[in-house]
Amino acid sequence: MKICNKCNQFRPFSEFFKSSKNRDGLRYYCKSCCLLLRSAWGKKNPEKIRKNYVEWSKLNPEKAKYFSEKWSKENPIEAAAKKLKWAKLNPGKKNAVTARRRATKKNATPKWLTKSQNKEIQNLYITAKELQWLTTDKNEVDHIIPLIGVNENGEHVVSGLHVLWNLQILSSKLNKEKGNKFDFIKYKEEYLG
Ligand SMILES: [Zn+2]
């Protein structure tokens, strides 16, 4: 047992966090006092809490992902609001995420893409958004070879990949013109033989 210097209660050793600074290897305050102080401090320093969390999550990406998914499940309304706010602040990134999700569904995002290649794809979507002023209609990121093509038997098949070298920025109007005119059979004859 040990006495807590904050609440002055005798508590078992297991009720104290470890501290290498102290002679007995335990903190002066008990766990519940520490947690109370910590949460009071956190309310006064939300920015510091956020910054610490960002740093920690960089070092522990798997754990961070787990906690953020758990939090989203437990707080669906807050999670949706947060998502919406983020999408408004990061329109380019949001487009990249949506495109990647779609491409993954169609099995068009290769698993062998490196982190920096994925980052380059994201940057292209951000650039498309930033170059919006160049065109009177919307800028879109287009798959040069569409993700879904039609083969000679009229069947839909995965053809293009969601990779940087298959992406280009097009105005919405040009993209529509290109539309579904893409000739898979011609492409196959020309490039695949
Ligand atoms: Zn205490």
Residues whose N, C-alpha, C, O or C-beta is under 5 A from the ligand:
A	BS01	ZN	C4 K6 C7 Y29 C30 C33
